[in-house]
């Protein structure tokens, strides 16, 4: 991932089950929070999703998938690397990879967001200016 943005996250006690392993649903929070933070860095704004909205789109998620490769436990420090895997006509896909401190890949996720018109709620093309900005993370 040559053009990825890395977001650091420490695993908290509340993220884990009684055995100290991260609850599977918490990974969705990790991924979406990391994408929002990465977009804030990319767009130099306070909120990443609000920056997307400033391009005249609503960006609902179409899909979110995970592959779990190594256990993540309480107090682990994660480097979550976000890049843009693909920019389509009406959507864009993020690759989200979570690495442990020793550079072990713990999880990999893909998030696809679709461009929707705020007025009509119909699918629209990814705006050219947004495409250019997202391409910085490919």
N, C-alpha and C positions, 0 to 999 in steps of 0.2 A: 504494500500500500504506500506508494511513494508520496502521494498528496493527501494523506490522511491528517485529520486533526485528532489529537489525543486528549481525552478527558480522564482525569484521575477520579477514582471513587474508592472509598474505604468501605468494606462490608461491615455493617453494624449488627449488633446483637439481635435487633428486631427483624433483620432480613433472614434470619436462620430458624430452622426447626430445632427441636430439643437436642438433636444430635450435633448441632453446630454447622450443618450444611445449609447453604442458601436454598430457601423455598423456590421451587421452579417458577411460580408466577412472578416473583420479584425480579427475575431477569428481564421481563418485559418492561418493568419500570426502569431498570438500569439502562436498557437500550434506548427507550424513548427519551429519558432525561438526557442521556449522552448526545443523542441527535439534536435535541433542542439546544443544548450547550454548544455543540459544534457549529450549529447554524448561527448562534449568537456571535461566535468568534468570526465565522466567515463573513457575516453581514455587518460586523462591528455594531451590534445592537444589544439591547438588554434581553430580548426574547427572540429565539430563533423562529418559532412558528409565527409570531407577529410580523417578523421580517418577510416571511413568505407571503403573508396576507397583504403586505404593502405592494406586492406585485399584481394585485387585483385577482387573486385566486383564494379559494379555500382548499386546504391540502389534506383531506381525509385519508386515513390509512386504508389501503386495499388489502394488504396482506402483511403478516409478520410471522417469520418462521425462524426456528432455532435449531442448532446442533450443539449438544452439550458434550464437551470433550474431556473435561477434567473437573473434579469437585472444587467448589469454591466455598470457603469456610469463613467463620467469624474472624474479623480483624485482618483478612487478606486485603492487600492494596491492589486494585485493578487499574490497568491502563486500558481504557476503552478507546479503540481507534475507529474513527468514522471516515468513510470515503463514499463517493458516489460511484456505484457499480455500473449504472446504466441510466441514460436519459432517453426516454421514449417520446412518442408524439404527445401523449396526454398524461404521462406519469414519469416519475423518477424513482430510482431504487438506491437505497443506502446499504452498504455493507458495514456491519458493526462487529468488531472483533474484540473480545475481552482477554487480556493477557495478565497473568500473575507476575509477581515481582521478578521471578526467575525467567521471564519471557515465555513461559508455557502458555499456549493457546487454550483457554478454559472454555470459551464458547464463541460461536459464530452465529450471527443473525442477519436477516435481510428484511428490510422494511420498505414497502412500496407505497408511495403516496401519489394520489391522483389529483390533477388540477380540475377544480370545479368552479363554475361561475357563482359568485356570491348572490347574484340577482336571480338567475334561472335555476340554479342547482344542477345544471347540465355539465357534462364533461367538456372541457375546453383544452386547447393546445397549451403546452408549457410555453409561457412567454419567452421571447428571444433573450431578453435581458436576464431573466432568471436562469435560462439554459446556460448562458455565458458564465454566470456566477457559479452555478453548480459544477460546471466543467472544470473549475479550479481544483475540485476534489476528486477528479478521475485519475 
